[in-house]
């Protein structure tokens, strides 16, 4: 293994709801040398969305808004969010699934106070990823949505053993309004959450994650 393959970038987003009691985190991981090609694949998808639906490449794509009809990212007055939004999310998942060298994972937890559960699950996620990196001899970093004002996330990283940790630094926060990778992670997180929640009214979404990203997730959603 050469030095170019010994680092992993992890783009993470959360999902869940206090109403359902579920909290999830989903990540997209790849080596730095695969990043540029992967970025170009997604940007071609964004260019196609502009050509077909007049959705500017810089407009935020948010899976929940697109699938519920709450968002109108298109400049086209004939754009129908409930119809086109579902297709955009599904097409986006197919693009993500086709990225070479990408791996995907999801962890989840049910019950407890939402904020405490989220904090504890993130700590479990950090330990899980750090263990994976240590076992494979890699180093890695986490990038996620946010502005960095919630210092609980950094605390989970400080608890890692300094002599063996593979995850370096605290998480790097990026704005979902502007970061394409955070938006990609959002699509993955939304689909993973639907597969875990299995709400009867949203039955058609249950298999979107296992059918598109499932082959890239070697463990399947993990209860931690």
N, C-alpha and C positions, 0 to 999 in steps of 0.2 A: 504494500500500500504506500503510495507516495504522499508527500505532505499536502498536496492539493485536495486530497479526499478525507482529511482528518478534521474537518470542521463542518458543523451543521448549523444552518440558520433555521430558527423555529418561529413561525408567524402564528400567533394564537388569538383566538377570540372566544368569548363566553356566550352562553345562551341559557335559557331557563326562565322560570317565572315563580314568584311567590305563590301564585294561585295553584300551580301544579305541584309545587314542592321540589321540583327538579332544578339542579344546577349542573351545568356542563361546561367543559373547556375542550376545544378542538384545535389541533395544530396542523400546519403544513410545514414539512421539513425538507430541506435540500442542501446540497453542498454549494459553496460559493461559485464554483466554476459552472454550475448549472443555472445560476440565477439569471444571467442575461438572456439566454434562450427562452427560459420560462417567462420572463417579463415580456419578451417580444410576442410570445404566443397570446398572452392576455391582452396586450395592446392591439393585436390584430383583431381579437374579439371585440374590443372597445370600438375600433374603427368600423367594424361590421355593424355594430349597434347604431353607430351614427348614420351609416349609409342606409340602413333599413328603417330605423325608428327616429332618427335625428336626436339621439341621446348623446350630448357632448362627452368626449372622452374624459373630461375633468369632473363630470357630474358624479355624485356619490351613488353607488349601487348598494342598497340595503335589502337583504332578502325578505325580512319581515314586512317591510313597506311594499315591496314589489308583489309579494304573494297575497297581501291583504287588501291591496288597492289604496293604501294610504299615501303613496308617493306618486308624483308625476314628473319623472326626470326628463321627459321628452319635450322637444320644441314643436313637435307635430301635434296640432289640435285634434287629430283623429286617433291619437294614441289611446288605446284602451288598457288601463293599468291591469285590471283583473285578468284579461286575456293575454296580453303581451308580457306582463310581469312574470307570470308563471313560466312562460317559455324562455324568458331571459335567464331566470335562475337555473332552470334545467340545462339550457345550453351552456351557461357558465360552469356548471358542475362537470359537464362533459369536457370542456376546455381544460379545467383543472386536472381531471382524471387522465388526460393525455400528456401531461407534462412529464418528460423523461427525468428519472432520478428522484422524483417526488415521493415522499411517504406521508401518510396521514395517520392521525390518531385522535381518540376521544376518551375522556374520562368523565364520570358523572357521579353524583351523589343525590340521594333523595331524603327529604325531611330536614328538621332542624331550623333554626332561625336563618333566614336567607343570607344575611351579611356574614354571619359566623360560618355558615356552611361554605360560602364562596371562598372565604379566607382559608379555611381548613383544606378545601379541595385544591386550591391553588398550591398550598404547601405540599400536598400529596403529589400533585402534578410535577412540581419542581423536583421532588425527590425521585419520582419515576423517571423523568427525562435525564436527570443527572446520573442515575444508575445505569440507564441504557448507554449513555455516552461513555461512562467509565468502563463498562463491559466491552465496548467495541474500540476503545482507545481513541475516542474522538473528543474534541472540545466543541462547545456550542454557545449560542446566545439566543435570547428570547426577545421578540418584538411583538408588541401588542397595542391595541387601541387604548387611548387615554392621554392624559396630559401630565401624568406623573405626580399628581397631587395626593393620591392614595399611597402612602408609604408602607402599607401592609404588604404589598407585593415585594418590595425590596427586602423586607424583613425575612421572607421565606428563603431568599438567596443567601442572606448573611448566615443562616443556620447551617448551610452546607459545610462539610468538613473541608478545611482549606488544603489539606494534603492530597485529597482524592477527588475533589469536585471537578466535573467536566464542564458544567455551566459557568461561564465567566461573567462577571459584572452583574449589575441589577438589570431588570427588564428595561428595554428601550421602548419608550412610548411614542406612538405615531398617531396622527389624527386620521380617523376613518373618513373624514371629509375629503382628504387629499391622497391618502396612501392606497395604491392599488392592491398591495399584498394584504393589507388589513381587510379590504373589501372582499378579497378572495377567501380569506379565513372566515369572514362572516357568512358567506354562502355555505362553506363546509360546516360551520357550527350550526347554522339553521337546519340543514338537512340531517345532521347527526341528532339534534334535539328531537326532530320529528320522528326519527326511527326509534328513539328511546321512549318518548312520550306515548306514541301510538294512540293518539286521540281519534275516536271513531269518526268524527266529522272531517278529519283530515287523513283518512285512510289512504288516499291516493299518493300521499307524500311519504308513507312509511318506508317504501323501498328505494327512495331516491338515493339515500346515502349508501346502503349496501350494494346497489346496482352500479353506481358510478364510482364512488370513492372506496367502497369496500375492498376491492382488490389491492388498494394501496395501504390499507390498514391491517397489519399482520395480526393484531390481537382482537380487533373488533372493539366496540365501546366497552371500556373497563369501569366497573364500579369500584371506586377507591374510597 
